[in-house]
Amino acid sequence: MDTKEFRGFGKRADNVGMARQTRPIAPPPPSQTLADYGFYAALGLLVLATSGFVSVMLNRPPVAADKTAAASAAVEPPYDGGLITEPTRVDRAGEPDATYMVQKLAYEGAGVVNVISSRSSANTGIWFTQAKYDCNKGTLFNLAGGESRSAMSAKSADYNWSYLVVGSSATMVARFACSKAGLKLYVAG
């Protein structure tokens, strides 16, 4: 190789690394169109909706067998009587033709019990009462009354606590309720 060729080879070798002479190996990707972005957005929404559905299904509480039963098979809700397991009859010696039933009994603390009771007789029909009894003080506060539990209203409510009277039906119900709550009823008499 002569000197002239050698000089030309060096110039060509120097030009190889220059940016204007580099050629891409693969053609550049085509630019994104509006339709491509729409497709990716729809795909993302589908993935988001699917993951939300799966999350709801995994976090949902299991359905009880009675909820999946046919509509024709009516299932009665479990009885929640508070301190009593079923409505309890309370007898009053002075009224043999009337029946008193304690439907629900709850202890509210500080000696106070909340009672839903009913009185039924052939002459007067049935009457439901919700009242609070303070076992320590021997007092009564009527909260509501009505011809059914669902129809009880506060129209028959008291404005103040009143003292229980020895021998009354309210005292009899209060004595039963206090004993079920593990308390002793104090009635001034």
C-alpha positions as CSV (number, residue, x, y, z in Angstrom):
1,M,0.0,0.0,0.0
2,D,1.4,3.3,-0.9
3,T,1.3,6.5,1.1
4,K,-1.5,8.1,-0.8
5,E,-3.8,5.1,-0.4
6,F,-2.9,4.9,3.3
7,R,-3.9,8.5,3.8
8,G,-7.2,8.0,2.1
9,F,-7.9,4.9,4.2
10,G,-7.3,6.9,7.4
11,K,-9.8,9.6,6.3
12,R,-12.4,7.0,5.5
13,A,-11.8,5.4,8.9
14,D,-12.2,8.7,10.7
15,N,-15.5,9.4,8.9
16,V,-17.1,6.1,10.0
17,G,-17.9,7.3,13.6
18,M,-19.6,10.5,12.5
19,A,-23.4,10.9,13.0
20,R,-24.2,11.7,9.5
21,Q,-22.9,8.5,8.2
22,T,-24.7,6.2,10.6
23,R,-27.7,4.4,9.3
24,P,-30.4,2.8,11.4
25,I,-30.5,-1.0,11.3
26,A,-34.3,-1.1,11.5
27,P,-36.8,1.5,10.2
28,P,-38.3,3.8,12.9
29,P,-41.7,2.7,14.3
30,P,-44.7,4.5,12.7
31,S,-46.1,7.3,14.8
32,Q,-49.2,6.5,17.0
33,T,-52.6,7.5,15.6
34,L,-55.7,8.5,17.5
35,A,-57.2,5.1,16.9
36,D,-54.2,3.4,18.7
37,Y,-54.7,5.6,21.8
38,G,-58.4,4.8,21.8
39,F,-57.7,1.1,21.7
40,Y,-55.2,1.3,24.6
41,A,-57.7,3.4,26.6
42,A,-60.5,0.8,26.0
43,L,-58.2,-2.0,27.0
44,G,-57.1,-0.2,30.2
45,L,-60.8,0.4,31.2
46,L,-61.6,-3.3,30.6
47,V,-58.7,-4.3,32.8
48,L,-59.7,-1.8,35.5
49,A,-63.4,-3.0,35.5
50,T,-62.3,-6.7,35.7
51,S,-60.0,-6.1,38.6
52,G,-62.8,-4.1,40.4
53,F,-65.3,-6.9,39.9
54,V,-62.8,-9.5,41.2
55,S,-62.1,-7.3,44.2
56,V,-65.8,-6.9,45.1
57,M,-66.4,-10.6,44.7
58,L,-63.5,-11.5,47.0
59,N,-64.5,-9.0,49.7
60,R,-68.2,-9.8,49.7
61,P,-69.4,-11.7,52.8
62,P,-70.7,-15.2,52.2
63,V,-74.4,-15.4,51.5
64,A,-76.3,-17.5,54.1
65,A,-78.3,-20.5,52.9
66,D,-81.6,-18.9,54.0
67,K,-80.9,-15.9,51.7
68,T,-80.6,-18.1,48.6
69,A,-83.7,-20.1,49.3
70,A,-86.7,-19.7,47.1
71,A,-89.0,-16.7,47.8
72,S,-91.9,-19.0,48.6
73,A,-90.1,-20.4,51.6
74,A,-90.4,-17.6,54.2
75,V,-87.7,-17.6,56.8
76,E,-88.5,-16.0,60.1
77,P,-85.7,-13.8,61.5
78,P,-84.1,-15.1,64.7
79,Y,-85.8,-13.8,67.9
80,D,-83.8,-11.0,69.6
81,G,-85.3,-10.5,73.0
82,G,-82.2,-9.2,74.7
83,L,-82.1,-10.8,78.1
84,I,-84.9,-13.2,77.4
85,T,-84.9,-16.0,74.8
86,E,-88.6,-15.9,73.9
87,P,-91.6,-13.8,74.9
88,T,-92.4,-14.6,78.5
89,R,-95.8,-14.5,80.2
90,V,-96.0,-12.7,83.5
91,D,-99.1,-13.5,85.6
92,R,-100.9,-10.9,87.7
93,A,-103.2,-12.3,90.4
94,G,-105.5,-9.3,90.4
95,E,-106.4,-9.6,86.7
96,P,-107.0,-13.3,85.7
97,D,-108.6,-12.4,82.4
98,A,-105.6,-10.3,81.2
99,T,-102.4,-11.7,79.8
100,Y,-99.1,-9.8,80.2
101,M,-96.2,-10.8,78.0
102,V,-92.6,-9.4,78.1
103,Q,-91.5,-9.3,74.5
104,K,-88.1,-7.8,74.8
105,L,-85.8,-6.9,77.7
106,A,-82.5,-5.0,77.6
107,Y,-80.2,-3.8,80.4
108,E,-79.0,-0.2,79.8
109,G,-76.8,0.1,82.9
110,A,-77.0,2.1,86.1
111,G,-80.0,-0.1,87.2
112,V,-82.2,0.8,84.2
113,V,-83.9,-1.8,82.1
114,N,-85.7,-1.2,78.8
115,V,-88.8,-3.4,78.3
116,I,-91.3,-4.0,75.6
117,S,-94.4,-5.7,77.0
118,S,-97.9,-6.4,75.9
119,R,-101.3,-6.7,77.7
120,S,-104.1,-8.5,76.1
121,S,-107.6,-9.2,77.2
122,A,-110.9,-10.1,75.5
123,N,-112.5,-6.7,76.6
124,T,-109.7,-4.3,75.6
125,G,-107.8,-6.1,72.9
126,I,-104.0,-5.9,72.8
127,W,-101.7,-3.0,73.8
128,F,-97.9,-2.9,73.5
129,T,-95.8,-0.6,75.7
130,Q,-92.1,0.3,75.7
131,A,-90.9,1.6,79.0
132,K,-87.8,2.1,81.1
133,Y,-87.7,1.0,84.7
134,D,-85.1,2.2,87.2
135,C,-84.8,-0.8,89.6
136,N,-82.8,1.2,92.2
137,K,-85.3,4.1,92.4
138,G,-88.5,2.2,91.7
139,T,-89.5,4.6,88.9
140,L,-91.0,4.2,85.4
141,F,-90.7,6.2,82.2
142,N,-93.1,5.2,79.3
143,L,-91.4,5.6,75.9
144,A,-94.1,4.5,73.5
145,G,-97.3,2.5,73.1
146,G,-99.6,1.1,70.4
147,E,-101.8,-1.7,69.2
148,S,-98.8,-3.5,67.6
149,R,-95.0,-3.4,68.1
150,S,-94.6,-1.7,64.7
151,A,-97.4,0.9,65.4
152,M,-96.0,2.0,68.8
153,S,-95.6,5.8,68.8
154,A,-94.2,8.3,71.3
155,K,-97.6,10.0,71.7
156,S,-98.2,7.9,74.8
157,A,-94.8,8.7,76.2
158,D,-94.3,10.3,79.7
159,Y,-92.6,13.6,80.2
160,N,-91.0,12.6,83.6
161,W,-90.1,9.5,85.6
162,S,-93.0,8.4,87.8
163,Y,-92.9,6.2,90.9
164,L,-94.1,2.6,90.7
165,V,-97.1,1.7,92.9
166,V,-97.1,-1.5,94.8
167,G,-99.5,-4.1,93.2
168,S,-99.8,-2.4,89.8
169,S,-99.2,-4.2,86.6
170,A,-96.2,-1.9,85.8
171,T,-94.6,-2.9,89.1
172,M,-95.2,-6.6,88.3
173,V,-93.5,-6.2,84.8
174,A,-90.7,-4.1,86.4
175,R,-90.1,-6.8,89.1
176,F,-89.8,-9.5,86.4
177,A,-87.5,-7.3,84.3
178,C,-85.2,-6.4,87.1
179,S,-84.9,-10.0,88.3
180,K,-83.9,-11.1,84.8
181,A,-81.2,-8.4,84.7
182,G,-79.9,-9.6,88.1
183,L,-81.2,-6.6,90.0
184,K,-83.7,-6.1,92.9
185,L,-86.6,-3.7,92.4
186,Y,-87.0,-1.2,95.1
187,V,-90.6,0.1,95.4
188,A,-91.4,2.6,98.2
189,G,-94.6,1.6,99.8
